[in-house]
Amino acid sequence: TPFENGIIDYESYGRLIEHQINSDVTGVVILGTTSESPTLGENEKYELVQYVYNRLVNTEKKIVVGIGGNNTIDTLNFALLVKDLCNYMMITVPNYNKPNQEGIYRHFQYVCSNQQLLNIPFILYNIPSRTGVNMLPSTVERLYNDFENIKAIKEASGDMSQVIDIKNRCNIKIFSGDDLMTIPVTSIGGSGTISVLSNILPNETYSLYRLCKLNDYTRANRLHFTLHYLIKALFMDSNPVPGKELLNYINIFTTNNVRLPLICLPDDKKMELVNIYNQTIEQLLNLQNYINN
C-alpha cells in the first residue's frame, strides 16, 4: 500500500495493480502482511478492496482479501463487509493473543460457518513468525474436514516436514507463503505461492511455478538461483520495507514511505538492495531464452 503525505497514494497503487494485470500471475492478495494491513484503518481497508475490485472485476485475475486479525468478532464483521468484492478470503491465525489449538479452531469456525459466508472459499494462513503460535497439521486437517468452504492454506511456517504432514492428512490446497520455498512446496504437490517477489517481478515468479508444474526442475532451479539473493534482500528489513524501496526505484511507487512503527531503509541498505536488484535483472536478461524455450 503506497503512502504519500500520510495517506494512501492511489495513483501509485493503480500502477502496481496494472503491473499485475499485465503479467501472468493468476491473482492478487489485498490486505496481507505486504499491504501493511496492521496500520490501515477499517475505512482504508474497505476502500482498497473496492478499488482493486473495480480494477479487476472485468479481468481474469482472482481477488483474495485478507481478513485476518486477533479480534474474532471484528474479523467476521470485516468479512461480511467485503464478501461481494472478492473471489477468496484469506484468514490468518490470530496474532498476539497466542490461542491454543482449540482457540485457533474456534476462531476459524466462528467466521467460516457464518451463513452469509458459506459460499466464500477460504484460505487459511499460518505464519508463526508473525502470530506467535503455530497451527498444527492436525488442526488444519480438522478444519478442512469440518468446513466445506475451507479450500486452501498459505503455509509460512518454513517447516517442510509440517507441509508434508498437512499433505498426508488431507487434500487441502497448499500455497507456499515464502518465495524461497516455492520449489520444495510445489514438488510435493503444492498449488502455488502467495508471493512478495511478484510485486516486483510477477512474470518471473509465475515462470518459476510454471516450470515446477512442468516437472522441469533443472530450469526451475536455474531460475530460482538467479532470483535467490533478491528474494533474500526483500527481507533484509521487515516486509514490506525493502519491497517499497524497489517499487519506488522502478517508478511504480512515487515514494518509499511506510507507516510507523516501520521505518525506511538507511542509505547503505538501499544501495545494497538496488545493487542486488540490478545484478538480478542483468542475470535474468541472460537467462530469458533458456527459461522461455
C-alpha positions in Angstrom: 0.0 0.0 0.0 1.7 3.2 -1.1 1.6 6.3 1.0 2.2 9.9 0.3 1.8 12.7 2.9 0.4 10.1 5.3 -2.5 9.0 3.1 -2.9 6.2 0.5 -1.5 7.1 -2.9 -4.0 5.6 -5.3 -2.1 6.8 -8.4 0.9 4.6 -7.4 -1.4 1.8 -6.3 -3.0 1.9 -9.7 0.4 1.4 -11.3 1.1 -1.6 -9.0 -2.3 -3.2 -9.9 -1.6 -2.5 -13.6 1.8 -4.2 -13.2 0.0 -7.3 -12.0 -2.9 -7.1 -14.6 -0.3 -7.1 -17.4 1.6 -10.1 -16.0 1.0 -13.9 -16.0 0.1 -14.1 -12.2 -3.3 -15.5 -11.6 -4.5 -13.2 -8.9 -3.7 -10.6 -6.2 -3.9 -10.6 -2.5 -5.1 -7.4 -0.7 -4.5 -6.7 3.0 -1.8 -9.2 3.7 1.4 -8.5 5.5 2.9 -6.8 2.4 -0.1 -4.4 2.5 0.9 -3.1 5.9 -2.6 -4.0 6.9 -1.9 -3.6 10.7 -1.5 0.2 10.2 -4.6 0.6 7.9 -7.9 1.7 9.3 -11.1 -0.2 8.5 -12.3 2.5 6.1 -8.9 2.5 4.3 -9.1 -1.3 4.0 -12.6 -1.2 2.6 -11.6 1.5 0.1 -8.6 -0.5 -1.0 -10.8 -3.6 -1.6 -13.3 -1.6 -3.5 -10.5 -0.1 -5.7 -9.0 -3.4 -6.6 -12.3 -5.0 -7.2 -13.3 -2.2 -9.6 -9.9 -2.6 -11.4 -10.0 -6.4 -11.7 -13.7 -7.3 -12.0 -13.6 -7.4 -15.8 -10.3 -9.3 -15.9 -9.4 -13.0 -15.3 -7.4 -12.2 -12.2 -8.6 -13.6 -8.9 -9.0 -11.3 -5.9 -8.1 -12.6 -2.4 -8.9 -10.3 0.5 -7.0 -10.8 3.8 -9.4 -10.5 6.7 -7.1 -11.7 9.5 -6.9 -10.2 12.9 -6.8 -11.1 16.6 -10.4 -10.0 17.3 -12.6 -12.7 16.1 -15.8 -10.6 16.0 -14.1 -7.8 14.1 -12.7 -10.4 11.7 -16.2 -11.7 10.9 -17.6 -8.2 10.6 -15.0 -7.2 8.0 -15.5 -10.4 6.1 -19.2 -9.6 5.9 -18.4 -6.1 4.7 -16.3 -7.3 1.7 -17.9 -10.6 0.9 -19.2 -9.4 -2.5 -15.9 -7.8 -3.5 -13.6 -10.9 -3.8 -13.2 -14.4 -5.1 -11.5 -15.7 -1.9 -10.8 -14.7 1.6 -7.5 -15.3 3.5 -7.8 -15.6 7.2 -4.8 -15.6 9.5 -4.2 -17.4 12.7 -4.8 -14.7 15.3 -1.8 -12.7 16.3 -0.7 -11.6 19.8 -3.4 -13.4 21.8 -1.5 -16.7 21.4 -4.5 -19.0 21.4 -4.1 -22.8 21.8 -5.1 -25.1 19.0 -8.8 -25.3 20.1 -8.9 -21.5 20.2 -7.5 -21.3 16.7 -10.1 -23.8 15.5 -12.9 -21.9 17.1 -11.7 -18.6 15.6 -11.9 -20.1 12.1 -15.2 -21.9 12.9 -16.8 -18.6 14.0 -16.0 -16.9 10.7 -16.3 -19.7 8.2 -19.5 -21.1 9.5 -21.4 -17.8 9.2 -24.4 -18.4 7.0 -23.6 -15.4 4.8 -20.1 -16.7 4.1 -20.8 -20.4 3.3 -20.2 -19.8 -0.4 -16.9 -17.9 0.1 -13.8 -20.1 -0.4 -11.4 -19.5 2.5 -7.6 -19.7 2.5 -6.1 -20.4 6.0 -2.9 -18.5 6.7 -0.3 -20.0 9.1 2.7 -17.7 9.8 4.1 -18.4 13.3 6.8 -15.7 13.0 4.1 -13.1 12.9 1.4 -14.5 15.0 3.4 -16.1 17.8 1.7 -19.5 17.5 1.9 -22.4 15.0 -1.3 -24.0 13.7 -0.6 -27.7 13.8 -1.3 -30.1 10.9 -3.9 -31.8 13.0 -5.8 -28.5 13.3 -5.6 -27.9 9.6 -7.0 -31.4 8.9 -9.8 -30.8 11.3 -10.8 -27.5 9.8 -10.6 -28.8 6.3 -12.8 -31.8 7.1 -15.3 -29.8 9.1 -15.9 -26.8 6.7 -16.5 -27.2 3.0 -15.6 -23.6 2.3 -12.1 -24.0 3.6 -10.2 -24.8 0.4 -6.5 -23.9 0.9 -3.8 -22.8 3.3 -1.0 -20.4 2.9 1.7 -22.2 4.8 4.6 -20.0 6.0 6.0 -21.9 8.9 9.1 -22.6 6.9 8.9 -26.3 8.0 8.8 -28.7 5.1 8.1 -31.6 7.5 4.9 -29.7 8.5 3.9 -29.1 4.9 4.3 -32.8 4.1 2.3 -33.7 7.2 -0.6 -31.5 6.1 -0.4 -33.0 2.6 -0.5 -36.5 4.1 -3.5 -35.7 6.3 -5.9 -34.0 3.8 -6.4 -32.7 0.3 -6.3 -29.0 1.1 -4.6 -26.9 -1.5 -1.2 -25.7 -0.1 0.3 -22.4 -1.2 3.9 -21.5 -0.1 4.0 -18.4 2.0 7.6 -17.9 1.2 9.2 -17.3 -2.2 12.3 -19.3 -1.1 10.0 -22.4 -0.6 8.3 -22.3 -4.0 10.3 -25.3 -5.4 10.1 -27.6 -2.4 6.4 -26.9 -1.7 5.4 -27.3 -5.4 7.5 -30.5 -5.6 5.3 -32.3 -3.1 2.0 -31.2 -4.7 1.7 -27.5 -3.7 -0.7 -25.3 -5.6 1.4 -22.1 -5.9 3.0 -19.3 -4.0 1.5 -16.2 -2.4 4.4 -14.1 -3.1 6.3 -10.9 -2.1 8.7 -11.1 -5.0 5.8 -10.9 -7.5 5.1 -7.3 -6.6 8.4 -6.6 -8.2 8.8 -9.4 -10.8 5.4 -11.0 -11.4 6.3 -12.9 -14.6 9.5 -14.4 -13.2 7.6 -15.5 -10.1 5.0 -17.2 -12.3 7.6 -18.7 -14.5 9.2 -20.4 -11.5 5.9 -22.0 -10.6 5.1 -23.0 -14.2 8.5 -24.8 -14.6 7.8 -26.7 -11.3 4.4 -27.8 -12.6 6.0 -29.0 -15.8 8.4 -31.0 -13.6 11.3 -29.1 -15.3 13.3 -28.7 -12.1 16.5 -28.2 -14.0 15.3 -24.9 -15.4 13.3 -24.1 -12.2 16.4 -24.4 -10.1 18.4 -22.2 -12.5 15.7 -19.5 -12.3 15.5 -19.8 -8.5 19.3 -19.5 -8.1 19.1 -16.3 -10.2 16.3 -14.9 -8.0 17.6 -16.2 -4.7 19.6 -13.2 -3.5 16.9 -10.7 -4.5 14.3 -12.8 -2.6 16.6 -12.7 0.5 17.2 -9.0 0.1 13.4 -8.3 0.2 13.7 -9.4 3.8 16.8 -7.5 4.8 14.3 -5.5 6.9 10.7 -6.1 7.8 8.4 -6.8 4.9 7.3 -4.6 3.0 10.1 -2.0 3.7 12.6 -3.3 1.1 9.8 -4.1 -1.4 8.5 -0.5 -1.2 12.1 0.7 -1.8 12.3 -1.2 -5.0 8.8 -0.2 -6.2 9.9 3.4 -5.8 13.2 2.6 -7.6 11.4 1.2 -10.6 9.0 4.1 -10.7 5.8 2.2 -9.8 5.6 4.0 -6.4 6.1 7.7 -6.1 7.6 7.3 -2.6 9.1 4.6 -0.4 7.1 5.7 2.6 6.0 3.3 5.3 3.9 3.9 8.4 5.3 3.7 11.9 6.4 1.6 13.6 8.1 0.6 10.3 10.8 3.0 9.0 12.6 3.3 5.7 15.9 1.6 4.9 19.1 3.5 5.7 21.1 4.7 2.7 23.7 1.8 2.9 20.9 -0.8 2.8 19.1 1.0 0.0 22.3 0.9 -2.1 22.8 -2.8 -1.3 19.2 -3.7 -2.2 19.4 -1.7 -5.5 22.7 -3.3 -6.5 21.3 -6.8 -5.9 18.2 -5.9 -7.9 20.2 -4.6 -10.8 22.5 -7.7 -10.8 19.4 -9.9 -10.8 17.9 -8.1 -13.7 21.1 -8.4 -15.7 21.3 -12.2 -15.0 17.6 -12.6 -15.9 18.2 -11.0 -19.3 20.9 -13.5 -20.0 18.6 -16.3 -18.8 15.4 -15.3 -20.6 15.7 -17.5 -23.7 16.7 -20.5 -21.6 13.7 -20.1 -19.3 11.1 -19.4 -22.0 12.0 -22.0 -24.6 
